Amino acid sequence: MDHIMETSGLRKSYKGNVVVNDVNIHVPKGSIYGFVGPNGAGKSTVMKMILNLIRPEAGEVRLFGEKVTGQSCEIFKRVGSIIENPYFYEKMTARQNLDLHCDYMGFPNKERIDEVLQMVDLQNAERKQVRHYSLGMKQRLAIARAILARPEFLILDEPVNALDPEGIREMRHLFQQLNQEEGTTIFISNHILSEVDLIADTIGIIQHGNLLAELPIEEIHKHQAEYISLQVDDAAHAAALLEQMGVTNFSVLDKEFIRIYDPDISGKILSKTLIENGVGLESLGRSQDTLEDYFFQLTENGK
Amino acid sequence: MAHLIKLELKKFGIARNIIFTFAAILFSILFITVSLWDSMTDPEQTKDTFESTYLVIGLLTSFIFLVYSSVLTARLIIEEYNQRTITILFSYPLNRMELIAGKLIIIMVYTAVSMTAGYLCCSGYIVFADRHFDMLEGTFRISMLRTWIPMAITTVAVCTVLSLWPFIIGMIRKSVPAAIITSLIVIVFRQVIISKNAADHESLLQLFLTAVITFGAALFIFKKKVPELY
């Protein structure tokens, strides 16, 4: 498979504390790669190493098939990024910041500035100094800057932080549009797993600096089991009744919640049995495992 | 490199800094005027000589523009680190060392040009003031330029080199106060050194040694501290 970015054996530690350990990432060309993990898992550190902002202690990063070294410069003409928070020259306007970005990137088409401001819905605020922007507006402007020079590869570290639900949806559509219409490969980290589930076609899960899994989203969806979710007033009693009914494939989540991984069981019979035996039934419904469930299964096993 | 300097000049704000240079020169002229007027009108004082007034000009210009060079270092370099805009700059397809070197060149050239302008304007002013208002002891002779010009060239050269020290010290902890305090310490240190020299300015050997030590220290900072983002 053609990979636009690969890391092999990437390692980084700070003061003896290993924050990234033997990370091997493979981002297929044309994909949207969701990079997920809890806070402090090492996501931003990996992204900074990809951008050559910090040097790995061991391992290497290959961008467009080329090894990234201290001397790599030209390769970054093809990369757009947002790392950590949206940083700008606060006393400059949005347009001035974007204009400067074009100059530094060696991107001559400044008409594109109007286009990207429109894409992120900041066309009416472009003359305002960035210091007067809200965090959400800065985030939009950072996205505009990242996509301005038509990069082939976008590295986005929590790009929808501070955006409202409407903004999140708009940016999701924008990323999908860039990916589908312009063929931009996107490497995106996000702590909102449902958001990653909606946008990514490949997932990498990192915890404590280790990449626990890297697989296509279809693989995750294949393993996502359907289940019946029960909320009762006495889970222990309900569990005993389920065993009497011959149901074995279930798990008790806490004092109230039970999941039954046997979708063929009739909800009607189930509710009748529980109520007749004195178990208070608060709710009963059918659901499917989400990326979040997969993530927690994986990260809890990794602990 | 020229392209990088051009880009950095956009952030530098040439007009704003030219205005500062004019203001600093006007302040120096005002300071000299007050000093000359005081010694001229006070019967207990003798009038200042051209030599002593020229030394004051050297002190004033080096003080003002060395301190200002530290402010520029803080604004153009250290604040890029503190405000994290350096992560954006370093993700561009540019040589990072050249990028920072470009900023330093702007600061050094600005210091040299402003100091030269300061020397020219203030020296011209004392000649003018003496000719029209007889404010100084003796009269200006062209032969004085034989001392004045080398003194001015050495002072400008030394201060241009010394304007790197706020960068060297300030970058250790990416600290703006450290950069500014360094400029003040450098001024005092230089004053102690030159007060021991008969010519009241550095010898060529001192200038050479200062340049070697300063560029050596700057190179070390380039290797160790410039690539460090945090």
Boltz contact constraints between the chains, C-beta under 6 A:
constraints:
  - contact:
      token1: [A, 51]
      token2: [B, 91]
      max_distance: 6.0
  - contact:
      token1: [A, 53]
      token2: [B, 87]
      max_distance: 6.0
  - contact:
      token1: [A, 53]
      token2: [B, 90]
      max_distance: 6.0
  - contact:
      token1: [A, 53]
      token2: [B, 229]
      max_distance: 6.0
  - contact:
      token1: [A, 73]
      token2: [B, 93]
      max_distance: 6.0
  - contact:
      token1: [A, 73]
      token2: [B, 95]
      max_distance: 6.0
  - contact:
      token1: [A, 74]
      token2: [B, 93]
      max_distance: 6.0
  - contact:
      token1: [A, 76]
      token2: [B, 93]
      max_distance: 6.0
  - contact:
      token1: [A, 77]
      token2: [B, 93]
      max_distance: 6.0
  - contact:
      token1: [A, 81]
      token2: [B, 91]
      max_distance: 6.0
  - contact:
      token1: [A, 83]
      token2: [B, 87]
      max_distance: 6.0
  - contact:
      token1: [A, 87]
      token2: [B, 84]
      max_distance: 6.0
  - contact:
      token1: [A, 87]
      token2: [B, 85]
      max_distance: 6.0
  - contact:
      token1: [A, 87]
      token2: [B, 88]
      max_distance: 6.0
  - contact:
      token1: [A, 103]
      token2: [B, 7]
      max_distance: 6.0
  - contact:
      token1: [A, 104]
      token2: [B, 92]
      max_distance: 6.0
